């Protein structure tokens, strides 16, 4: 079941006896679980496995309030007979209650997946653009800062909301705007960071031709064993976007094939390279990538080579 269909059901106050949620975005999942329980007039409860609650599922009296049970990563259930899964789908097993099974991922080749494929609702990580809008709605954070914050939170909605709360409090305590609170929080390293976060700072410094900063960030990236090929891909995509928008003019998104957000990000990196230098940088990055894949260039030295050759 696609997410829009689930949204439509809940708006129309319709609930099913059985749901199957799959994906990494647990924060958004939690919102839907709470809404399902609310619409059903049920108490939201957590359980370790279906086996733990099976005996009591149909033991409630006629007047008792139903429960909405959330069961995460029940591996034993995946091994059960198809009749057990069918019982859940039909609502026979859970009686008046609701069962929400949650898995981070499922093997699409299994009988369980194939039998429940039409029921599955996937919760993939949201994009930086969408999460930036959540941050803007939550605390009024500038969209550019929201996009940056989303990536610092590893595109995790729950972590993003925690950081938004932190910025709201910082803004109130210091008597500054939320945007200024964000700038201060970054400068003082008050924001949660992941290894991936350093990658984006590194790419930004590289694209803005801040050589010293780029070298410092690359040293930091090496401490977390960053994948050189992944870094090269990010650099290539950013330099390509910078080249595409370097001529300026109107309707850049339509003419270049980039999204308005990509155009905006490329323009904000400034004009620190000429068009010729951007073309040469792309050739260099492409050559380094091919060199790694063919064994001509050691992966461990590839980014150092890119820094020396391009900056």
Secondary structure, 3 states (H helix, E strand, C coil): CCHHHHHHHHHCCCCCCEEEEEECCHHHHHHHHHHHHHHHCCEEEEECCHHHHHCCCCCCCCCCCCEEEEEECCHHHHCCCHHHHHHHHHCCCCCCCEEEEEECCCCCCCHHHHHHCCCEEEECCCCHHHHHHHHHHHHCCCHHHHHHHHHHCCCCHHHHHHHHHHHHHHHHHHCCCHHHHHHHHHHCCCCCCCHHHHHHHHHHHHHCCCHHHHHHHHHHHHHCCCCHHHHHHHHHHHHHHHHHHCCCCCCHHHHHCCCHHHHHHHHHCCCCCCHHHHHHHHHHHHHHHHHHHHCCCCHHHHHHHHHHHHC
